Amino acid sequence: MDDELDDWLPLTVARARQFRALVQTAFRARALTVSMQKDTAVHDETDEVFRLWNLAAMCSHVGEEEWPEIIGETVFTMLEAPQTLLATLSENQLRTKVYHRLAAVTEPPDLAGYPTARRIGEDLIAVVSVHHQRFTDTPLESSWEEFGGVDRWRELGTQNLRNLLASGAIEHDHVRLEDGSDFHMATGDARFASSVALVLDEVIRRFEYVGTRTDRGVLVAVPFRHQLAWKVVDGPGAALSLNAMFQWAQMCFADSVGPLTPHVFWVRGDDWRQVTRIDDGQPRVIVEADLNDALGMPPDWTPR
């Protein structure tokens, strides 16, 4: 029983029990008592929710002797960093640390605090965050007003994605599978590596042939924060790639630190349409008429 996978965390039942106990200990060390609810810790006094999946995934990749330090530092970050970050950095420091990035919709504690952030499919939101050495802070949009407004910083954060792409820190691989399908991958150690998908045309110009046309759109998957995959829609071969990318995205999402979404999107400019679903545990590819036409598939074609 203890060796079975926990229902809510990417740990065995026994390790999840130890993990939750250490989380409660870390909060108690800061004079706070939390109750554990499924995959979240809830601050009893204010009912503030602290989500633990990413932290558990991080712990799953290291020895248990390292857990107290990792959990302690993360709890410190949760409690202290959001209250102090903007006030302690100069504008020049902020310029180098701000990023427009993809986040799971479950990450911000209150989505109402990000009214202009773009929602992407079921799982994603594009937010303005500040990357510190040990943590990432995503201030409420109202916090940016005294610094010139969130739109200004969203633009600067997008430029920093371009800088990251141009830095050479993002590696490229062209995956070719036995069924004839293929797709491209971009991978980086940087915390927001997969967020370069927000400047997708520039990713394609950097890693594919000069003059690659994207007028029929691009299939994109961003399963976790360090990797993205894409396939330019250029004919029926992209239909095979869509299936392959969906399988890959589900696998990476389930087994990676910093999960974002297991889904694939059809991207045309700033329009991201989710074209996969998981209903009652069953993965499905959703190809409507306009995507079918872009793929060049017959009207009666059914994705597998």
C-alpha positions as CSV (number, residue, x, y, z in Angstrom):
1,M,0.0,0.0,0.0
2,D,2.8,2.5,1.0
3,D,4.5,1.7,-2.3
4,E,1.5,2.8,-4.4
5,L,1.4,6.3,-6.0
6,D,-0.3,8.9,-3.9
7,D,-3.7,10.1,-5.3
8,W,-2.6,13.8,-5.4
9,L,1.1,14.0,-5.4
10,P,3.9,12.5,-7.6
11,L,5.2,10.5,-4.7
12,T,4.4,7.1,-3.2
13,V,1.9,7.0,-0.4
14,A,4.8,6.6,2.2
15,R,6.9,9.4,0.8
16,A,3.9,11.7,0.4
17,R,3.1,11.2,4.1
18,Q,6.6,12.2,5.0
19,F,6.5,15.1,2.6
20,R,3.3,16.5,4.1
21,A,4.7,16.2,7.6
22,L,7.8,18.2,6.6
23,V,5.6,20.9,5.0
24,Q,3.7,21.3,8.2
25,T,6.9,21.4,10.2
26,A,8.3,24.1,7.9
27,F,5.1,26.3,8.4
28,R,5.2,25.7,12.2
29,A,8.8,26.9,12.2
30,R,7.4,30.3,11.0
31,A,4.6,30.2,13.7
32,L,1.9,29.1,11.2
33,T,-0.4,26.1,11.4
34,V,-1.7,24.7,8.1
35,S,-4.1,21.9,7.4
36,M,-3.5,19.6,4.5
37,Q,-6.2,19.3,1.8
38,K,-5.5,16.9,-1.0
39,D,-2.6,18.4,-2.9
40,T,-2.7,21.8,-1.1
41,A,-1.8,23.3,2.2
42,V,-4.3,25.8,3.5
43,H,-3.3,28.5,6.0
44,D,-6.0,28.1,8.7
45,E,-6.1,31.8,9.7
46,T,-6.6,33.4,6.3
47,D,-7.6,30.4,4.3
48,E,-4.8,31.2,1.9
49,V,-3.9,28.3,-0.4
50,F,-0.4,27.1,-1.0
51,R,-0.1,24.6,-3.8
52,L,2.4,21.8,-3.4
53,W,2.5,19.7,-6.6
54,N,5.6,21.4,-8.0
55,L,7.4,21.2,-4.7
56,A,6.6,17.5,-4.4
57,A,7.8,16.9,-8.0
58,M,11.0,18.7,-7.1
59,C,11.5,16.5,-4.0
60,S,10.7,13.3,-6.0
61,H,13.9,13.8,-8.0
62,V,16.3,14.1,-5.0
63,G,17.0,12.1,-1.9
64,E,14.8,12.4,1.2
65,E,17.8,13.8,3.2
66,E,17.6,17.0,1.0
67,W,13.8,17.5,1.6
68,P,13.9,19.6,4.8
69,E,16.2,22.2,3.2
70,I,14.2,22.3,-0.1
71,I,10.9,22.5,1.7
72,G,12.1,25.1,4.2
73,E,13.4,27.4,1.5
74,T,10.2,27.1,-0.5
75,V,8.0,27.8,2.4
76,F,10.1,30.9,3.2
77,T,9.7,32.0,-0.4
78,M,5.9,31.5,-0.3
79,L,5.5,33.6,2.8
80,E,8.1,36.3,2.4
81,A,9.1,36.9,-1.2
82,P,5.8,38.2,-2.7
83,Q,5.6,40.9,0.0
84,T,9.1,42.3,-0.5
85,L,10.4,41.7,-4.0
86,L,9.2,44.8,-5.9
87,A,10.1,47.1,-3.1
88,T,13.7,45.8,-2.8
89,L,14.7,46.0,-6.5
90,S,15.6,49.0,-8.5
91,E,14.0,49.6,-11.9
92,N,17.3,48.5,-13.6
93,Q,17.3,45.3,-11.7
94,L,13.7,44.7,-12.5
95,R,14.4,45.1,-16.2
96,T,16.7,42.2,-16.2
97,K,14.5,40.0,-14.0
98,V,11.0,40.5,-15.5
99,Y,9.5,37.9,-17.9
100,H,6.2,37.5,-19.7
101,R,5.7,33.8,-19.1
102,L,3.4,30.9,-19.3
103,A,2.0,29.6,-16.0
104,A,-0.5,27.0,-15.0
105,V,-3.8,28.6,-14.1
106,T,-3.5,26.9,-10.7
107,E,-0.3,28.8,-9.8
108,P,-1.6,32.3,-9.1
109,P,-3.5,32.2,-5.8
110,D,-6.2,34.5,-7.1
111,L,-6.8,34.9,-10.9
112,A,-8.9,38.0,-10.2
113,G,-5.6,39.8,-9.5
114,Y,-4.6,39.4,-13.1
115,P,-7.5,40.8,-15.1
116,T,-5.5,41.5,-18.3
117,A,-3.5,38.3,-18.4
118,R,-4.3,36.2,-21.4
119,R,-5.9,32.8,-20.8
120,I,-4.7,30.0,-23.1
121,G,-6.9,26.9,-23.2
122,E,-8.0,25.2,-20.1
123,D,-4.7,25.2,-18.2
124,L,-2.5,28.2,-19.1
125,I,-2.3,31.9,-18.3
126,A,0.3,34.4,-19.6
127,V,1.5,36.5,-16.6
128,V,4.2,39.0,-15.8
129,S,6.7,37.6,-13.3
130,V,9.9,38.5,-11.7
131,H,12.7,35.8,-11.5
132,H,14.8,35.9,-8.4
133,Q,17.7,33.6,-7.6
134,R,15.7,31.3,-5.5
135,F,12.1,31.9,-6.5
136,T,9.7,33.4,-9.0
137,D,7.2,36.2,-7.9
138,T,4.1,37.0,-9.9
139,P,2.9,40.3,-8.4
140,L,-0.7,41.3,-8.8
141,E,-1.2,43.5,-11.8
142,S,-2.1,46.4,-9.5
143,S,1.4,46.2,-8.0
144,W,2.9,47.4,-11.3
145,E,0.9,50.7,-11.3
146,E,3.6,52.7,-9.5
147,F,6.2,51.3,-12.0
148,G,4.4,52.5,-15.1
149,G,1.7,49.9,-15.4
150,V,1.6,46.2,-16.2
151,D,1.5,46.7,-20.0
152,R,4.9,48.3,-19.9
153,W,6.4,45.4,-18.0
154,R,4.6,42.8,-20.1
155,E,6.4,44.3,-23.1
156,L,9.7,44.4,-21.3
157,G,9.1,40.8,-20.2
158,T,8.5,39.7,-23.7
159,Q,11.7,41.3,-24.8
160,N,13.5,39.3,-22.2
161,L,12.1,36.2,-23.7
162,R,13.7,37.3,-27.0
163,N,17.0,37.9,-25.2
164,L,16.8,34.4,-23.7
165,L,16.2,32.9,-27.1
166,A,19.1,34.9,-28.6
167,S,21.5,34.0,-25.7
168,G,22.1,30.5,-26.9
169,A,20.7,29.0,-23.7
170,I,17.9,27.3,-25.6
171,E,18.9,24.1,-27.4
172,H,17.1,22.7,-30.5
173,D,16.3,19.2,-31.5
174,H,14.4,17.8,-34.5
175,V,12.6,14.6,-33.5
176,R,11.8,12.2,-36.3
177,L,9.7,9.1,-35.4
178,E,9.3,5.7,-37.1
179,D,5.7,6.5,-38.3
180,G,7.1,9.3,-40.4
181,S,5.9,12.1,-38.0
182,D,8.3,14.7,-36.8
183,F,8.4,17.8,-34.6
184,H,10.9,20.3,-33.2
185,M,11.8,20.7,-29.6
186,A,13.4,23.6,-27.7
187,T,14.9,22.9,-24.3
188,G,16.6,25.0,-21.7
189,D,17.6,25.1,-18.1
190,A,16.2,28.6,-17.7
191,R,13.1,28.6,-15.6
192,F,11.0,30.2,-18.4
193,A,12.5,28.3,-21.3
194,S,9.2,27.0,-22.6
195,S,7.7,30.5,-22.4
196,V,9.6,31.5,-25.6
197,A,6.5,30.0,-27.2
198,L,5.1,33.4,-26.6
199,V,7.5,34.7,-29.4
200,L,6.9,31.6,-31.5
201,D,7.6,33.2,-34.9
202,E,11.1,34.1,-33.7
203,V,11.6,30.6,-32.3
204,I,10.8,29.2,-35.8
205,R,13.0,31.7,-37.6
206,R,15.9,30.8,-35.3
207,F,15.7,27.0,-35.5
208,E,14.0,26.2,-38.8
209,Y,14.8,27.1,-42.4
210,V,14.8,30.8,-43.3
211,G,11.5,31.6,-44.9
212,T,9.5,28.9,-43.2
213,R,5.9,29.8,-43.8
214,T,3.4,29.6,-41.0
215,D,0.3,30.9,-42.7
216,R,-1.5,27.6,-41.9
217,G,-0.5,27.8,-38.3
218,V,1.7,25.9,-35.9
219,L,1.0,23.0,-33.6
220,V,2.5,23.7,-30.1
221,A,2.9,21.9,-26.9
222,V,4.3,23.3,-23.6
223,P,4.1,20.4,-21.1
224,F,6.5,21.9,-18.6
225,R,8.6,25.0,-18.0
226,H,11.8,23.8,-19.5
227,Q,10.6,22.5,-22.9
228,L,8.3,23.2,-25.8
229,A,7.5,21.3,-29.0
230,W,6.2,22.6,-32.3
231,K,5.3,21.5,-35.8
232,V,4.5,24.0,-38.6
233,V,1.3,22.9,-40.3
234,D,2.5,22.2,-43.8
235,G,0.3,19.3,-45.0
236,P,-1.1,15.9,-44.0
237,G,2.1,14.9,-42.3
238,A,1.3,17.4,-39.5
239,A,-1.7,15.3,-38.6
240,L,0.6,12.4,-37.6
241,S,2.8,14.9,-35.7
242,L,-0.3,16.2,-33.8
243,N,-0.9,12.7,-32.4
244,A,2.8,12.2,-31.5
245,M,3.1,15.6,-29.8
246,F,0.0,14.9,-27.7
247,Q,1.4,11.6,-26.5
248,W,4.7,13.3,-25.7
249,A,3.1,16.2,-23.9
250,Q,1.0,13.9,-21.7
251,M,4.1,11.9,-20.7
252,C,6.3,15.0,-19.9
253,F,3.5,16.8,-18.0
254,A,3.0,13.8,-15.8
255,D,6.7,13.3,-14.9
256,S,8.4,16.8,-14.9
257,V,9.0,19.6,-12.4
258,G,7.1,22.7,-13.3
259,P,4.2,21.1,-15.2
260,L,2.1,23.4,-17.4
261,T,-0.3,21.5,-19.6
262,P,-0.6,18.1,-21.4
263,H,-2.4,19.6,-24.3
264,V,-1.5,20.7,-27.9
265,F,-2.5,24.0,-29.4
266,W,-3.0,25.3,-32.9
267,V,-1.4,28.7,-32.9
268,R,-2.0,31.4,-35.5
269,G,-0.5,34.7,-34.5
270,D,-1.7,35.5,-31.0
271,D,-4.6,33.0,-31.3
272,W,-4.0,29.8,-29.4
273,R,-6.7,27.1,-29.8
274,Q,-6.5,24.0,-27.7
275,V,-7.1,21.0,-30.0
276,T,-6.8,18.2,-27.5
277,R,-8.9,17.1,-24.5
278,I,-8.8,14.5,-21.8
279,D,-12.3,13.3,-21.0
280,D,-12.7,10.8,-18.1
281,G,-9.1,9.9,-18.5
282,Q,-9.3,9.3,-22.2
283,P,-7.2,11.6,-24.5
284,R,-8.9,13.0,-27.6
285,V,-7.7,15.1,-30.5
286,I,-10.3,17.7,-31.7
287,V,-9.9,18.6,-35.3
288,E,-12.6,21.1,-36.5
289,A,-13.2,22.0,-40.1
290,D,-10.7,24.9,-40.4
291,L,-7.9,22.9,-38.8
292,N,-8.8,19.9,-41.0
293,D,-8.5,22.2,-44.1
294,A,-5.2,23.5,-42.9
295,L,-3.9,20.0,-42.5
296,G,-5.1,19.1,-46.0
297,M,-6.9,16.0,-44.7
298,P,-10.1,14.6,-46.3
299,P,-13.4,15.7,-44.7
300,D,-14.1,12.2,-43.3
301,W,-10.7,11.8,-41.7
302,T,-10.8,11.0,-38.0
303,P,-7.8,11.5,-35.7
304,R,-6.7,8.4,-33.8
